[in-house]
């Protein structure tokens, strides 16, 4: 996703916590990380933005690349 840029907190390792992201020309500020989990080589975050949208951000450590999925609240 070339049109995705993630600003994240990085302490001991990169991509510990996303703070905001720029996607399709719109900047979204992360209000809350609702869920986070790890899979081999990946960090996943389900985040709610300040405008109450829900997204899943995934950082692939091997490719050093972020991906994003917009989620629909049920």
TAPE-V714784 format. One record per pair of residues at least 24 apart in sequence whose C-alpha atoms are under 10 Angstrom apart, sorted by the first residue. I is the first residue (numbers start at 1). J is the second residue. Records with the same first field share a line. If there is no record, write none. Layout:
BEGIN
I: J / J
END
This chain:
BEGIN
1: 65 / 66 / 67 / 68
2: 65 / 66 / 67
3: 67
4: 65 / 66 / 67 / 68
5: 65 / 66 / 67
6: 57 / 59 / 65 / 66 / 67 / 68
14: 59 / 61 / 64
15: 43 / 44 / 58 / 59 / 60 / 61 / 66
16: 43 / 45 / 59
17: 43 / 44 / 45
18: 45 / 46 / 47 / 57 / 58 / 59
19: 47 / 49
20: 47 / 49 / 50
21: 49 / 57 / 68
23: 68
28: 53
30: 54 / 55
42: 66
44: 68
46: 70 / 71
47: 71
END
